[in-house]
Amino acid sequence: MRAFNDKNLTERLQTSNQAKQTLIRKFKARPGPDDPVVKERRAKRQEIAAAREARAREKETAKKLAIQEHAELEAREAAERAAARERELQEHIAREAEQKAIRDARYAARKKRKK
């Protein structure tokens, strides 16, 4: 029966060297930083990054505007609630004054009858 990996040491070293040489050739074949394709890719990436930053700024501006509108709405609602509370308080005071006046009138009428 044959062994799973029956290569001897020299064959393994040669295979390793070939793989290294292939990687080196592949690395050297890459275009340099001044290659037109590389420059074009870099320009596209910069455009994408600029667009992304612009969208982020727009989003942040919209978020700040929404927060400001929400704060204004909350302030307006708080003012309306305070005004409603004040109206209710005034109505309550007026009702109590009216009831007191009616009570006083009854009391005065009773006193007048007793005399």
HELIX and SHEET records of a PDB file:
HELIX    1   1 LEU A    9  LYS A   28  1                                  20    
HELIX    2   2 PRO A   36  LYS A  114  1                                  79    
END                                                                             
